Amino acid sequence: MAGMTATGTDELWRPTEERVQSSELIRFARWLRDTGTADDADVAGYVELWRWSTRHPDRFWRALATYVGIDVDTPNDQSVAPTAMPGGRWFPGTTLNYAATALSGDGEAVVAIDEDGARRAFTRVELRRQVGALAGFLRDSGVRHGDRVVAVLPNRFEAVVGLLAAASVGAVWSIVAPEFGAGAIVSRLQQLEPVVLLAAPGYRYSGRMIDRSDVMREVLDQLPTLRHIVWVHRPALTPASAVRSHDWDDVVAVERAWTADAVPFDHPCGCCTPREPRACRRGSSTATAAWSSST
């Protein structure tokens, strides 16, 4: 496993050997060897590992899923990797939930630092409590698997809770920055046909509170599928709309047991939308594997 880096004439940077040996790739290669999944020659270097993965895709992807903690329910006589693309399915019969992985364990989960330097830390216990409350609200609001839950929020703790609550109920999450204009927000969210919106009436920048109530009024008028909006800090003047309004503090104050719905391996978890009517989605499996390999 000494050849996990490549050389080139235009090399700009090379990790130290200590860093290479402590990398996730090396740990995975050692695990493959120690469990007998692959031979020494198959994990001797990056190229060898890559070749092994392409020669034995079913064995490689089953091993990777097991390594990151995903229980594989795909029968052994059925490949977890598609044999043709497009249209192939990954891990047929296997279910999972991104939030279940992200919320497992104890200790500090999120550290939020405001613009003024104020630091707030949230434990996994508190994160699970708030996610459970919001997920319960979403279920009570009729949110089903595949429904879109969206947000117009800055980078703050409530956005993390929103993502994990949406994932818990099998909804698809998407978020837009609040500094966008009404047209930019609508063009990104309208195409998703959202049913619930989490929104802040403004955001803080350079020591000032920027009020976006007028923008949000325009946005709400152009999201006809919306049924509920949860205000993270209620605006001084709630925009006139037929959409039912709720206060974030009231929603997360309700004590509910947190549960996560099992969804298919290829079930969408999040969606990134440009202005044009198209979207790039991220699957629950991708998000789960990325989280598992980084913790």
C-alpha positions in Angstrom: 0.0 0.0 0.0 2.9 2.3 -0.5 1.8 3.5 -4.0 -1.3 5.4 -3.0 0.1 8.7 -4.5 1.1 9.3 -8.1 4.0 11.3 -9.5 3.9 13.8 -12.4 6.1 16.4 -14.0 3.8 19.2 -12.9 3.4 18.1 -9.3 2.3 21.0 -7.0 1.9 19.2 -3.7 2.4 15.8 -2.2 1.1 14.6 1.2 3.6 13.4 3.8 3.9 9.7 4.2 2.4 10.0 7.7 -0.7 11.7 6.2 -1.0 9.1 3.5 -0.8 6.2 6.0 -3.5 7.8 8.1 -5.9 8.5 5.2 -9.3 6.9 4.8 -8.2 5.2 1.6 -5.4 3.4 3.3 -7.6 2.4 6.2 -10.1 1.0 3.7 -7.4 -0.9 1.8 -6.1 -2.4 5.0 -9.6 -3.5 6.0 -10.1 -5.2 2.6 -6.8 -7.1 3.1 -7.4 -8.0 6.8 -11.0 -9.2 6.2 -9.8 -11.3 3.2 -12.1 -9.4 0.8 -9.1 -8.6 -1.4 -5.6 -10.0 -1.8 -2.4 -8.1 -1.0 -1.7 -7.6 -4.7 -5.2 -6.0 -5.1 -4.4 -3.2 -2.5 -0.7 -2.7 -3.2 -1.4 0.8 -4.5 -4.0 3.1 -5.8 -4.0 1.8 -9.4 -4.2 -1.8 -8.2 -7.1 -1.0 -5.9 -8.9 0.9 -8.7 -8.4 -2.1 -11.1 -9.7 -4.5 -8.6 -12.8 -2.3 -8.0 -13.6 -2.3 -11.7 -13.0 -6.0 -12.2 -15.2 -6.9 -9.2 -17.8 -4.1 -8.9 -20.2 -6.2 -6.8 -17.6 -7.3 -4.3 -16.1 -3.8 -4.2 -19.4 -1.9 -3.5 -20.6 -4.5 -1.0 -17.3 -4.1 0.8 -17.5 -0.3 0.8 -21.0 -0.3 2.1 -20.1 -2.7 4.9 -17.0 -0.6 5.7 -19.0 2.6 6.2 -21.7 0.9 8.2 -24.5 0.3 5.7 -26.4 -2.9 6.1 -26.8 -4.5 2.7 -30.1 -6.3 2.1 -29.5 -7.0 -1.6 -29.5 -10.8 -2.1 -26.1 -12.3 -2.7 -27.2 -13.6 -6.1 -28.0 -10.1 -7.3 -25.4 -7.5 -8.1 -25.5 -4.3 -6.0 -23.9 -2.4 -8.9 -25.8 -1.8 -12.2 -24.6 -3.7 -15.2 -25.7 -0.9 -17.6 -26.2 2.8 -17.5 -28.4 4.8 -17.7 -31.3 3.1 -16.0 -29.3 0.8 -13.7 -30.2 0.5 -10.0 -27.7 0.5 -7.1 -28.3 -1.9 -4.2 -31.8 -3.0 -5.1 -33.7 -4.1 -2.0 -31.4 -2.2 0.4 -32.9 0.6 2.6 -31.4 3.2 4.8 -31.8 6.8 6.1 -29.2 9.5 6.1 -30.5 11.1 9.3 -30.3 7.8 11.2 -26.5 7.8 10.5 -25.9 11.5 11.1 -27.8 11.5 14.4 -26.3 8.4 15.9 -23.9 8.6 18.8 -23.5 11.1 21.6 -21.4 14.2 22.3 -21.2 17.6 20.6 -22.9 17.6 17.2 -23.0 21.2 15.9 -21.0 24.3 16.7 -22.6 27.5 15.4 -20.5 30.7 15.4 -22.4 33.9 14.7 -21.1 36.9 12.8 -20.3 38.6 16.1 -18.2 35.6 17.3 -20.8 34.2 19.7 -20.5 30.5 19.9 -23.3 28.0 20.5 -22.7 24.3 20.8 -25.5 21.6 20.4 -25.2 18.0 21.6 -26.6 15.1 19.6 -29.2 14.7 22.3 -30.5 18.3 21.7 -30.2 17.9 17.9 -32.2 14.7 18.0 -34.8 16.4 20.1 -35.3 19.3 17.7 -35.2 17.1 14.6 -37.8 14.8 16.2 -40.1 17.8 16.9 -39.7 19.2 13.4 -40.1 15.7 11.8 -43.3 15.2 13.8 -44.6 18.5 12.6 -43.8 17.5 9.0 -45.7 14.2 9.3 -48.6 16.0 10.9 -48.6 18.4 8.0 -49.0 15.5 5.6 -45.5 15.4 4.2 -44.8 12.0 2.5 -41.8 10.3 1.0 -40.6 12.3 -2.0 -42.4 15.6 -1.0 -40.1 18.6 -1.1 -39.3 20.6 2.0 -37.4 23.7 1.2 -35.8 26.6 3.1 -34.7 30.2 2.6 -32.2 30.5 5.4 -28.6 31.6 6.1 -26.0 29.1 7.4 -27.4 28.5 10.8 -28.3 25.7 13.2 -32.0 25.7 12.1 -30.9 24.7 8.6 -29.2 21.6 9.9 -32.3 20.6 11.8 -34.4 21.2 8.7 -32.2 19.0 6.5 -32.2 16.1 9.1 -36.0 16.4 9.8 -36.7 16.3 6.0 -34.5 13.2 5.6 -36.1 11.6 8.7 -39.5 11.6 7.0 -38.2 10.7 3.5 -38.7 14.2 2.1 -36.4 15.9 -0.3 -34.5 19.0 1.0 -33.4 22.1 -0.8 -32.2 25.4 0.5 -31.6 28.9 -1.0 -29.6 31.8 0.5 -31.8 34.6 1.8 -29.8 37.3 0.1 -31.1 36.2 -3.3 -33.8 38.3 -5.0 -37.4 37.1 -5.2 -37.0 36.0 -8.8 -33.9 34.0 -8.1 -35.5 32.3 -5.1 -38.7 31.5 -7.0 -36.9 30.2 -10.1 -35.1 27.7 -7.9 -37.9 26.6 -5.6 -41.0 26.8 -7.8 -39.8 24.0 -10.0 -39.6 21.7 -7.0 -43.3 22.2 -6.1 -42.5 22.4 -2.3 -45.2 21.7 0.4 -43.3 23.2 3.4 -41.0 26.2 3.6 -38.7 27.1 6.5 -37.8 30.8 6.2 -36.2 33.7 8.0 -37.6 37.2 7.4 -34.0 38.6 7.3 -30.4 38.0 8.0 -27.5 39.7 9.7 -24.6 41.1 7.7 -21.8 43.4 8.7 -23.5 44.1 12.0 -26.8 45.0 10.5 -30.1 43.1 10.2 -31.2 43.0 6.6 -35.0 42.8 6.4 -36.3 40.5 3.6 -40.0 40.6 4.4 -40.9 42.2 1.1 -38.9 39.6 -0.8 -40.6 36.7 1.1 -44.0 38.2 0.3 -43.2 38.0 -3.4 -41.9 34.5 -3.0 -44.9 33.2 -1.2 -47.2 34.5 -3.9 -45.4 32.4 -6.5 -45.3 29.1 -4.7 -48.8 27.7 -5.3 -48.0 24.2 -3.9 -46.9 25.5 -0.5 -49.1 24.5 2.4 -47.1 25.5 5.5 -44.3 28.0 6.3 -42.3 27.9 9.5 -40.8 31.2 10.4 -37.3 31.1 12.0 -37.9 34.4 14.0 -41.3 35.6 13.0 -41.3 38.8 10.9 -42.7 42.0 12.3 -45.4 41.9 9.6 -46.4 38.4 8.4 -46.8 38.5 4.6 -50.4 38.1 3.5 -50.8 34.5 2.2 -53.1 31.6 2.4 -50.2 29.5 3.5 -50.5 28.5 7.2 -47.8 30.2 9.2 -46.0 28.7 12.2 -43.3 29.8 14.6 -40.1 27.8 14.8 -39.9 28.0 18.6 -43.4 26.7 19.0 -42.7 23.8 16.5 -39.5 22.6 18.2 -40.9 23.0 21.7 -43.2 20.0 21.2 -41.6 16.8 22.7 -41.7 14.0 20.2 -39.8 10.8 19.8 -37.4 11.0 16.9 -37.8 8.2 14.3 -36.3 7.9 10.8 -38.2 6.2 7.9 -36.3 3.6 6.0 -36.1 4.6 2.3 -34.8 2.9 -0.8 -31.0 3.1 -1.4 -31.5 5.4 -4.4 -34.1 7.6 -2.7 -33.3 11.3 -3.1 -32.2 13.2 0.0 -31.3 16.7 -1.3 -31.7 18.8 -4.4 -29.6 21.6 -5.7 -31.5 23.8 -8.2 -30.1 26.4 -10.7 -32.3 29.0 -12.2 -33.2 26.9 -15.2 -35.9 24.3 -14.8 -33.6 21.4 -13.9 -32.2 20.0 -10.7 -29.2 18.0 -9.4 -30.2 15.6 -6.7 -28.2 13.9 -4.1 -29.2 10.4 -3.0 -29.7 9.2 0.6 -27.0 6.6 -0.1 -24.4 9.1 -1.2 -25.0 11.4 1.7 -24.9 8.5 4.2 -21.7 7.1 2.8 -20.0 10.5 2.8 -21.0 11.1 6.4 -20.0 7.7 7.6 -16.6 7.9 6.0 -15.9 11.3 7.5 -16.7 10.4 11.1 
